[in-house]
Amino acid sequence: MQSALSQHLFFDFRHYGVIVVALNVLLNQIGLPVSAVPSMVLAGALAASGESSLAWLFAAAVAACFLADALWYWVGEKYGIRVLRTLCKISLEPDSCVSQTQSRFDRWGVNSLLISKFIPGLATIAPPMSGAMQIGWIRFLSLSTIGAMLWVGAALGAGMVFKAQIDELLLHFAHIGGTALAGGLVVLAVYVGYKWMERARFYNMLRMARITVAELYDLIQSGAAPLIIDVRSASARLLEPHWIPGALHISLTDVDAHLKDLPRERDIILYCTCPSEASAARVAKILMKHGFKRVRPLHGGLEAWVAAGHSVVTAARPHESGAAAS
């Protein structure tokens, strides 16, 4: 026989489960540090017992994903790569956001939308990235909706499969009453705190001597011929198709393959367009680990170079060059 707490949870989900799940999914997909999977798994278990409508739960969760993704796509389409930099700047997982998410998008392209919700970080970045790349509303919403259906279906399905185990867990929670709720809040607080500590540790790791735009310009004018490397991802370069004259393009994921080709006797200046020059600093760490001494990230990155009024080389975007050819 179910305990009072278990019955109460079933009662609440029977009457408000669709709203609770939809709101939880919406907040999660907007980017807030709240997990939507537990509520969907619980809802799936309740649906298996006939206490809630599986069809309505599925439709509401997918609709919440659709709404959040459409909003992020519009933001990405309107503000371009700036929104990606902002997301990475405030992310609880800046390391993943900066170094892993864009590389995954580069590797899988827009098809990453099909599995993005299963991968932390990518779920938030993929929609605005797609908008910035202007893949088209119909294509985006089609792939995004299929991806949402897979994610929601997997979570609800897991709840249905493990219904018996979830019932036992609810009964266990019933015995400890309010302690369970307090414990859950403590776990959430510890999780967020841990992520903030990781975030602080990540940015602390990036602290190193940087070169300013003025210093780099003077270095070039003096004839020192520093080697300038653009470490942006392929997607970032596509969204902002300009670079410092003479710069080599070596992304963070490709740097190991180019170590033997880089000169050790020259100054090596690295730049990107990410928060705190994160990718440039990571590449600098890799180079210094392999014995390179004269390595510095460019403070402010490409944005600072452009803001100072210095020249850049600009390439036409693929759709622009295609239009010109036609």
C-alpha positions in Angstrom: 0.0 0.0 0.0 1.3 3.4 -1.0 2.3 5.8 1.8 0.7 9.2 2.2 3.6 11.0 0.5 3.6 8.5 -2.4 -0.2 9.0 -2.8 0.3 12.8 -2.6 2.9 12.7 -5.4 0.7 10.6 -7.6 -2.3 12.9 -6.9 -0.2 16.0 -7.8 1.1 14.5 -11.0 -2.3 13.2 -12.0 -3.7 16.7 -11.8 -0.7 18.9 -12.5 1.9 16.6 -14.0 1.6 17.9 -17.5 2.1 21.5 -16.3 5.0 20.5 -14.0 6.8 18.5 -16.7 6.3 21.2 -19.4 7.6 24.0 -17.1 10.5 21.9 -15.9 11.5 21.1 -19.5 11.1 24.7 -20.6 13.4 26.0 -17.9 15.9 23.3 -18.6 16.0 24.0 -22.3 16.2 27.8 -21.8 19.5 27.0 -20.0 18.7 27.2 -16.3 20.7 24.7 -14.1 17.7 22.4 -13.5 17.4 18.9 -14.7 14.3 17.8 -16.6 15.0 14.1 -16.8 14.0 13.1 -13.3 10.5 14.7 -13.6 10.0 13.1 -17.0 11.1 9.7 -15.7 8.7 10.1 -12.7 5.9 11.2 -15.1 6.6 8.1 -17.2 6.2 5.9 -14.2 2.9 7.5 -13.2 1.7 7.2 -16.8 2.4 3.5 -16.7 0.2 3.2 -13.7 -2.6 5.0 -15.5 -2.4 8.0 -13.1 -1.4 10.4 -15.9 -1.8 10.7 -19.7 1.3 9.6 -21.5 0.1 11.3 -24.7 -0.4 14.7 -23.0 2.9 14.4 -21.1 4.8 13.6 -24.3 3.1 16.5 -26.2 3.6 19.0 -23.5 7.3 18.2 -23.1 8.0 18.3 -26.8 6.1 21.5 -27.1 8.2 23.0 -24.3 11.4 22.0 -26.2 9.9 23.4 -29.4 9.2 26.8 -27.7 12.7 27.1 -26.1 14.5 26.0 -29.3 12.6 28.4 -31.5 13.4 31.2 -29.1 17.1 30.3 -29.1 17.2 30.0 -32.9 15.6 33.4 -33.2 18.2 34.9 -30.8 21.0 33.2 -32.7 19.7 34.4 -36.0 19.3 38.0 -34.8 22.5 38.4 -32.7 24.8 35.8 -34.3 28.0 34.6 -32.6 27.6 37.3 -29.8 24.9 35.2 -28.1 27.2 32.1 -28.2 30.0 34.1 -26.4 27.5 35.3 -23.8 26.2 31.7 -23.2 29.7 30.4 -22.7 30.6 33.3 -20.4 27.7 32.5 -18.0 27.7 28.8 -18.5 28.3 26.6 -15.4 30.5 24.4 -17.7 32.6 26.9 -19.6 35.2 24.3 -20.5 32.6 22.1 -22.2 31.0 25.2 -23.8 34.2 26.6 -25.2 36.2 23.5 -26.2 33.8 20.7 -26.8 30.4 22.0 -27.9 31.5 23.9 -31.0 33.9 21.1 -32.0 31.0 18.7 -31.8 28.8 21.0 -33.9 31.6 21.3 -36.4 31.9 17.5 -36.6 28.2 16.7 -36.9 26.8 19.8 -38.4 23.1 20.6 -38.1 22.4 16.9 -37.6 23.7 17.4 -34.1 20.2 18.7 -33.3 19.0 15.2 -33.4 21.1 14.2 -30.4 22.0 17.5 -28.8 19.5 17.1 -25.9 21.3 14.0 -24.8 24.7 15.9 -24.5 25.3 18.5 -21.7 26.2 21.9 -23.2 25.3 21.0 -26.7 21.6 21.2 -26.0 21.9 24.9 -25.2 24.4 25.9 -27.8 23.0 24.0 -30.8 19.8 26.0 -31.4 21.5 29.5 -31.3 24.4 28.1 -33.3 21.9 26.9 -36.0 20.3 30.3 -35.9 23.6 32.1 -36.3 24.4 29.9 -39.3 20.9 30.6 -40.7 20.2 27.0 -41.7 16.5 27.9 -42.2 13.5 27.7 -39.9 11.8 24.7 -41.6 15.0 22.6 -41.5 15.8 23.7 -37.9 12.4 23.1 -36.5 12.1 19.7 -38.2 15.4 18.4 -36.8 14.9 20.0 -33.5 11.4 18.5 -33.1 12.7 15.0 -34.0 15.5 15.4 -31.5 13.0 16.6 -28.8 10.8 13.6 -29.5 13.7 11.2 -29.1 14.8 12.8 -25.8 11.4 13.1 -24.3 10.4 9.6 -25.5 13.6 8.1 -23.9 13.0 9.7 -20.5 9.3 8.8 -20.4 10.0 5.4 -21.6 12.6 4.9 -18.9 10.0 5.8 -16.3 7.6 3.3 -17.7 10.2 0.5 -17.8 11.4 1.1 -14.3 8.0 1.8 -12.8 8.4 -0.8 -10.0 11.7 0.6 -8.9 10.4 4.2 -8.9 7.4 3.1 -6.8 9.8 1.6 -4.2 11.9 4.8 -4.2 8.7 6.9 -3.5 7.8 4.6 -0.6 11.3 5.1 0.8 11.0 8.9 0.5 7.7 8.7 2.3 9.3 7.4 5.4 11.8 10.3 5.7 9.2 12.9 4.8 10.5 16.5 4.7 14.1 15.3 5.1 13.9 14.0 1.5 12.9 17.4 0.2 15.6 19.1 2.2 18.1 16.6 1.1 17.2 17.2 -2.6 17.6 20.9 -2.2 21.0 20.3 -0.5 22.1 18.1 -3.4 21.0 20.7 -5.9 22.9 23.4 -4.0 26.0 21.2 -3.8 25.8 20.5 -7.5 25.5 24.2 -8.5 28.3 25.1 -6.0 30.5 22.4 -7.4 30.0 23.6 -11.0 30.8 27.2 -9.9 34.0 25.9 -8.3 34.9 24.1 -11.5 34.1 27.3 -13.4 36.4 29.3 -11.2 39.1 26.7 -11.5 38.8 26.7 -15.2 39.2 30.5 -15.5 42.1 30.4 -13.0 43.8 27.9 -15.2 43.5 30.3 -18.1 45.3 33.1 -16.3 48.6 33.8 -18.0 50.6 36.7 -19.6 48.7 38.1 -22.6 49.8 40.5 -25.3 47.7 43.6 -26.0 46.6 44.6 -29.4 48.8 47.7 -29.3 51.8 45.5 -28.3 51.1 43.1 -31.1 50.7 45.9 -33.7 54.1 47.4 -32.5 55.7 43.9 -32.7 54.5 43.5 -36.3 55.6 47.0 -37.3 59.1 46.4 -35.8 59.6 43.6 -38.3 59.7 40.9 -35.6 57.3 38.8 -37.7 55.4 37.0 -35.0 53.5 33.9 -35.9 49.8 34.7 -35.4 47.4 31.7 -35.1 43.6 31.9 -35.3 42.4 29.0 -33.0 38.7 29.5 -33.6 36.6 26.5 -34.6 35.4 26.1 -38.2 31.9 27.2 -37.2 33.2 30.4 -35.5 35.2 31.3 -38.5 32.2 30.7 -40.8 30.1 33.0 -38.6 32.8 35.7 -38.6 34.7 35.2 -41.8 37.6 37.6 -41.2 41.0 37.2 -39.6 44.2 39.1 -38.8 46.3 39.4 -41.9 48.8 36.5 -42.2 47.2 34.4 -39.4 47.3 30.6 -39.7 44.1 28.7 -38.9 44.7 26.0 -36.4 41.7 25.1 -34.2 42.0 23.9 -30.6 41.2 20.3 -31.7 43.9 20.3 -34.4 46.8 21.8 -32.5 48.5 18.5 -31.7 48.8 17.6 -35.3 50.6 20.9 -36.1 53.1 20.9 -33.2 56.0 19.7 -35.3 55.5 22.5 -37.9 55.5 25.4 -35.5 58.7 27.4 -35.1 60.2 27.6 -31.6 62.4 30.6 -32.2 59.5 33.0 -33.1 56.9 34.7 -31.0 53.6 32.9 -31.3 50.4 34.9 -30.8 47.1 33.1 -30.4 43.6 34.6 -30.7 40.0 33.5 -30.7 36.6 35.1 -30.1 35.6 33.2 -26.9 35.2 34.5 -23.3 38.5 35.3 -21.6 40.4 34.1 -24.7 39.7 30.6 -23.3 40.6 28.6 -26.5 43.7 30.7 -27.1 44.8 30.2 -23.5 44.2 26.5 -23.8 46.3 26.2 -26.9 49.0 28.3 -25.2 49.1 25.9 -22.3 49.5 22.9 -24.8 52.3 24.7 -26.6 54.2 25.6 -23.4 53.8 22.0 -22.2 55.6 20.9 -25.3 58.5 23.3 -24.7 57.4 26.5 -26.6 58.5 29.5 -24.6 57.4 32.6 -26.5 53.6 32.0 -26.6 50.9 34.5 -25.6 47.2 34.8 -26.2 45.9 38.1 -27.6 44.1 40.1 -24.9 40.5 40.7 -26.1 40.9 38.4 -29.1 39.8 39.3 -32.6 37.2 41.7 -31.3 39.8 43.9 -29.7 41.9 43.9 -32.9 38.9 45.0 -35.0 37.8 47.5 -32.3 41.3 49.1 -32.5 40.7 49.8 -36.2 43.4 47.5 -37.6 42.9 45.7 -40.9 41.5 42.2 -41.3 41.2 39.8 -44.2 37.6 39.1 -45.0 36.2 36.1 -46.9 32.7 35.9 -48.4 30.4 33.5 -46.7 29.6 30.4 -48.8 26.0 31.5 -49.6 27.3 35.0 -50.6 30.0 33.6 -52.9 27.4 31.2 -54.4 25.1 34.0 -55.1 27.8 36.0 -56.8 28.7 33.0 -59.0 25.1 32.7 -60.1 
